[in-house]
Amino acid sequence: MGKPSIKELGYTAALCRRKVLRMIEAGGAGHMGGAMSCIDIVTALYFYAMNLDPANPKMPERDRFVLSAGHKCMAQYAVLCQKGFFDEKVLDSYGSLNSKIPGHPDMYKLPGVEANTGALGHGLSIGLGMALGLRMDGAKAKTFVVMGDGELAEGSNWEAAAAAAQFKADNLAVFVDCNGLQISGKTRDIMDMNPAPRFAAFGWAVREIDGNSMDEITAALDALPFAEGKPSLIAAHTVKARGVSFAEGIAKYHYWKPSAEELQKAIAESEKKIEEAKP
């Protein structure tokens, strides 16, 4: 079975965005902004790039994925569900006590989740450990990490960045979801950590892309690793709350508790985009 087309990937991402809104409807609130900005990346990873099997989520030769910015978990939940890791009915438990899909990913509750994340700045270290472990085992599997630009101020990121370059972890690829916003405003005003030149200075091979363009995401994935003996960094420029037009690029939608009217407007727009995206 060949890889999906760009149009098919776009349609899958549209379906996943609708699933995020389904979780928001179930729980009444959630970190919608970052989930929507990174969902194209997460969709491309699971449906285009990664070797995995929903029927055997622990197969040893699988590629690994770590969502460092764990509060964006609705993106991962939506994609895991769309991929067949769990039944859609589970989406309606979001925000409920003992749900398998809590506010941050829990590897003990949901198949397909490789690490508990949400304490920002930890995912890169975890992903590096996985990548080095796979290499020690002689495995061909790759490790992928998605970070947020707002978490780059955490110092642990840079310890991991230095170690990844030092140990030539070229089976590690990291996307930074550069949507330019965090909960309290613009990242450039709070702590400007422009990732491309910084990771390059640490010895990484770096590319910058439009992180909401499937063409550019898949082209970057096809080019991995960008340089032999170097970890790869993709600075993916995205739009916060992508797909909900009235919320796009607005910081207050980082965490969203919608009115009934707002939610129905977002759902109607999402369903229209699904129809438009059909292959």
C-alpha positions as CSV (number, residue, x, y, z in Angstrom):
1,M,0.0,0.0,0.0
2,G,1.5,3.3,-1.1
3,K,1.7,6.5,0.8
4,P,-1.3,8.8,0.7
5,S,-1.4,11.8,-1.6
6,I,-1.2,15.4,-0.4
7,K,-4.9,15.8,-1.0
8,E,-5.7,12.7,1.0
9,L,-3.5,13.9,3.9
10,G,-5.3,17.3,3.8
11,Y,-8.6,15.5,4.0
12,T,-7.4,13.4,7.0
13,A,-6.2,16.5,8.8
14,A,-9.6,18.1,8.2
15,L,-11.3,15.0,9.8
16,C,-8.9,15.2,12.7
17,R,-9.6,18.9,13.3
18,R,-13.3,18.0,13.5
19,K,-12.4,15.4,16.2
20,V,-10.7,18.1,18.2
21,L,-13.9,20.1,18.2
22,R,-15.8,16.9,19.3
23,M,-13.5,16.7,22.3
24,I,-14.0,20.3,23.1
25,E,-17.7,19.8,22.9
26,A,-17.5,16.8,25.3
27,G,-15.2,18.4,27.8
28,G,-16.4,22.0,27.5
29,A,-12.9,23.4,27.1
30,G,-9.4,22.5,26.1
31,H,-6.1,23.7,24.6
32,M,-7.5,24.1,21.1
33,G,-5.0,26.7,19.7
34,G,-1.9,24.6,19.7
35,A,-3.7,21.4,18.9
36,M,-5.0,23.0,15.7
37,S,-1.7,24.6,14.7
38,C,0.2,21.3,14.8
39,I,-2.4,18.9,13.5
40,D,-1.1,18.9,10.0
41,I,2.4,17.9,11.2
42,V,1.0,15.1,13.5
43,T,-1.2,13.9,10.7
44,A,1.7,13.7,8.2
45,L,3.8,11.8,10.8
46,Y,1.2,9.1,11.5
47,F,-0.2,8.7,8.0
48,Y,2.8,9.4,5.8
49,A,6.1,9.0,7.6
50,M,6.0,6.6,10.6
51,N,6.2,2.9,10.6
52,L,3.6,1.7,13.1
53,D,0.7,-0.7,13.5
54,P,-2.5,0.2,15.4
55,A,-3.2,-3.5,15.9
56,N,0.3,-4.0,17.5
57,P,1.2,-0.6,19.1
58,K,4.2,-2.0,20.9
59,M,5.9,-3.7,17.9
60,P,9.7,-3.3,18.5
61,E,10.5,-2.0,15.0
62,R,8.0,0.9,15.3
63,D,9.0,4.5,14.9
64,R,8.5,6.6,18.1
65,F,6.6,9.8,18.6
66,V,6.8,12.2,21.5
67,L,4.5,15.2,21.9
68,S,6.7,17.4,24.1
69,A,4.1,20.1,24.3
70,G,1.6,17.7,26.0
71,H,-1.2,20.3,26.4
72,K,-1.6,19.9,22.6
73,C,-2.7,16.3,23.1
74,M,-6.0,16.7,21.4
75,A,-4.1,16.7,18.1
76,Q,-2.5,13.4,19.0
77,Y,-5.7,11.9,20.3
78,A,-7.5,12.9,17.1
79,V,-4.9,11.4,14.8
80,L,-4.5,8.2,16.9
81,C,-8.3,7.8,16.7
82,Q,-8.3,8.4,13.0
83,K,-5.5,5.9,12.5
84,G,-7.5,3.3,14.3
85,F,-5.7,3.0,17.7
86,F,-9.0,3.4,19.6
87,D,-12.7,3.7,19.1
88,E,-14.2,7.1,18.3
89,K,-16.6,6.9,21.3
90,V,-13.6,7.5,23.6
91,L,-13.4,11.0,22.2
92,D,-16.6,11.8,24.1
93,S,-15.0,11.1,27.4
94,Y,-12.6,14.0,27.1
95,G,-12.7,16.0,30.3
96,S,-14.3,13.2,32.3
97,L,-12.8,11.5,35.4
98,N,-10.7,8.5,34.5
99,S,-10.8,9.2,30.8
100,K,-8.3,7.4,28.6
101,I,-7.7,10.8,27.0
102,P,-6.8,13.2,29.8
103,G,-5.6,16.8,29.5
104,H,-2.0,15.6,28.9
105,P,-1.0,12.3,27.2
106,D,-0.7,9.2,29.5
107,M,1.2,6.2,28.1
108,Y,-0.5,3.9,30.7
109,K,-4.0,4.8,29.5
110,L,-3.9,5.0,25.8
111,P,-2.2,2.8,23.1
112,G,0.1,4.7,20.8
113,V,1.3,7.2,23.5
114,E,5.0,6.6,24.0
115,A,5.6,9.0,26.9
116,N,3.8,11.1,29.6
117,T,4.3,14.7,28.7
118,G,3.1,18.1,29.7
119,A,5.8,19.4,32.0
120,L,7.2,21.6,29.2
121,G,10.8,21.1,28.1
122,H,11.1,17.3,28.8
123,G,10.0,15.8,25.5
124,L,13.2,16.4,23.6
125,S,15.3,14.7,26.3
126,I,12.9,11.7,26.3
127,G,13.0,11.5,22.5
128,L,16.8,11.7,22.4
129,G,16.9,8.8,24.9
130,M,14.6,6.8,22.7
131,A,16.7,7.6,19.6
132,L,20.0,6.6,21.3
133,G,18.4,3.4,22.6
134,L,17.2,2.4,19.2
135,R,20.6,3.0,17.8
136,M,22.2,0.9,20.5
137,D,19.8,-1.9,19.6
138,G,20.8,-1.7,15.9
139,A,17.2,-0.7,15.0
140,K,16.3,1.3,11.9
141,A,13.4,3.0,13.6
142,K,13.3,6.8,13.9
143,T,12.2,9.0,16.7
144,F,10.0,12.1,16.1
145,V,9.3,14.9,18.6
146,V,6.9,17.8,18.3
147,M,7.7,20.8,20.5
148,G,6.0,24.2,20.9
149,D,7.9,27.5,20.4
150,G,6.6,28.6,23.8
151,E,8.4,25.8,25.6
152,L,11.8,26.6,24.2
153,A,12.7,28.9,27.2
154,E,13.0,25.8,29.3
155,G,16.7,25.1,29.8
156,S,16.4,21.3,29.7
157,N,15.7,21.7,25.9
158,W,19.1,23.0,25.3
159,E,20.9,20.3,27.3
160,A,19.1,17.8,25.1
161,A,20.0,19.8,22.0
162,A,23.6,19.8,22.9
163,A,23.7,16.1,23.7
164,A,21.8,15.1,20.5
165,A,24.5,16.9,18.4
166,Q,27.3,15.5,20.5
167,F,26.1,11.9,20.1
168,K,25.3,12.4,16.3
169,A,21.6,11.3,16.7
170,D,20.6,11.4,13.1
171,N,17.7,9.1,13.7
172,L,16.1,12.0,15.7
173,A,13.9,14.5,13.9
174,V,12.2,17.4,15.8
175,F,9.4,19.7,14.7
176,V,9.0,23.0,16.5
177,D,5.4,24.2,16.1
178,C,6.2,27.9,15.6
179,N,2.7,29.4,15.9
180,G,4.2,32.6,17.5
181,L,1.8,32.6,20.5
182,Q,1.7,31.2,24.0
183,I,-0.9,31.5,26.8
184,S,0.2,35.0,27.8
185,G,0.9,36.6,24.4
186,K,3.4,36.6,21.5
187,T,6.5,34.4,22.0
188,R,8.7,37.1,20.6
189,D,7.6,39.5,23.4
190,I,7.8,37.0,26.2
191,M,11.0,35.1,25.4
192,D,12.1,35.1,21.8
193,M,13.7,31.8,21.2
194,N,13.8,31.7,17.4
195,P,14.7,28.0,17.0
196,A,16.3,27.7,13.5
197,P,19.6,29.7,14.2
198,R,19.8,28.4,17.8
199,F,19.6,24.7,16.9
200,A,22.0,25.3,14.0
201,A,24.4,26.8,16.5
202,F,24.1,23.6,18.6
203,G,25.1,21.5,15.6
204,W,21.8,20.4,14.2
205,A,20.8,20.3,10.5
206,V,17.9,22.8,10.2
207,R,15.1,23.6,7.8
208,E,12.3,26.1,8.0
209,I,8.9,25.3,6.5
210,D,5.2,26.3,6.4
211,G,3.9,23.9,9.0
212,N,0.4,24.0,7.7
213,S,1.4,23.0,4.2
214,M,1.3,19.3,3.5
215,D,3.5,19.8,0.5
216,E,6.3,21.3,2.7
217,I,5.8,18.9,5.6
218,T,6.1,15.8,3.5
219,A,9.0,17.2,1.5
220,A,10.9,17.8,4.8
221,L,10.0,14.2,6.0
222,D,11.2,12.8,2.7
223,A,14.6,14.5,3.1
224,L,15.4,13.1,6.6
225,P,18.0,13.0,7.9
226,F,19.0,16.4,6.6
227,A,22.7,15.6,7.2
228,E,24.5,12.4,8.1
229,G,25.6,12.4,11.7
230,K,23.3,15.3,12.7
231,P,19.9,15.4,14.4
232,S,17.3,17.2,12.2
233,L,15.2,20.3,13.3
234,I,12.2,21.5,11.3
235,A,11.1,25.0,12.3
236,A,7.5,24.8,11.2
237,H,5.7,28.1,11.0
238,T,2.1,27.6,11.7
239,V,-1.1,29.5,12.6
240,K,-2.5,29.2,16.1
241,A,-6.1,27.7,16.0
242,R,-5.7,26.9,12.3
243,G,-9.1,25.9,10.9
244,V,-11.3,28.0,13.2
245,S,-11.2,31.2,11.2
246,F,-12.4,33.5,14.0
247,A,-9.8,32.2,16.4
248,E,-6.7,32.0,14.1
249,G,-3.7,33.9,15.3
250,I,-5.3,35.1,18.6
251,A,-3.6,34.2,21.9
252,K,-6.8,33.9,23.9
253,Y,-7.7,30.7,22.0
254,H,-4.7,29.0,23.4
255,Y,-7.1,27.5,25.9
256,W,-10.7,27.7,24.8
257,K,-13.9,27.5,26.7
258,P,-16.4,28.2,23.9
259,S,-19.9,29.5,24.1
260,A,-22.5,27.3,22.5
261,E,-22.7,29.7,19.6
262,E,-18.9,29.8,19.1
263,L,-18.7,26.0,19.2
264,Q,-21.5,25.5,16.6
265,K,-19.9,28.1,14.3
266,A,-16.5,26.3,14.5
267,I,-18.2,22.9,13.9
268,A,-20.1,24.1,10.9
269,E,-16.9,25.6,9.4
270,S,-15.0,22.4,10.1
271,E,-17.6,20.2,8.4
272,K,-17.7,22.5,5.4
273,K,-13.9,22.2,5.1
274,I,-14.2,18.4,5.3
275,E,-16.6,18.4,2.3
276,E,-14.2,20.7,0.4
277,A,-11.2,18.6,1.2
278,K,-12.6,15.3,0.0
279,P,-10.3,13.6,-2.5
